[in-house]
C-alpha cells in the first residue's frame, strides 16, 4: 500500500468502517511507515477532540429548512436534466475532426479492397516521388528565370 492510499483510508480505518482486508493493509502500513503512523495518530487525536465536543442545539425549524434545501436541490437537478444538451456535431471542431477521421477510415477500407494488381507498389510510389520533385523544380521555374537574369547582369555591366 502506498502512503497516498493509506491517507485516503485513514479516517474510515479509525472509524472502523473498512473491510477486514483493507483495515489490515492500512494497519500494516501504519506500523511500517513512521510518517503515516504520525498522521494516523494526529487524526486519532483530532477525532477524539471532536467526539468530546458537546452537541450543537438545532434550531426549531431545522427539519423544515433542510427539507426545503433538499427539495430545491432536487428541482435544480431535474431542471438541469431537462435542458437540451449540446450535440457534438454542432461543435465545428468536433465535426471537422470526425469528418477527417471518417475520411481516413473509408480510404483505408477502400484501399484494402482494391485487387492486388491495382495497389501501388514501391516502384510506383518511387516514381511518384520523382514526379513530385520534378514538379517542385518546374513550379519554381519563375524564380530560376529571375536567377538567370541576375546572373547575366554582370556581363551587361562589363559591356558598358
Residue pairs with C-beta under 8 A, 6 or more apart in sequence:
1 25
1 26
1 28
1 29
3 29
3 33
3 35
3 36
6 26
6 29
6 30
6 33
6 36
7 36
7 39
9 18
9 22
9 26
10 26
10 30
10 36
10 39
10 40
10 43
11 43
11 47
12 18
13 22
13 23
13 26
13 27
13 40
14 40
14 43
14 44
14 47
15 47
16 23
18 26
29 36
30 36
30 37
30 40
31 37
59 65
88 94
88 95
88 98
89 95
89 98
111 119
120 128
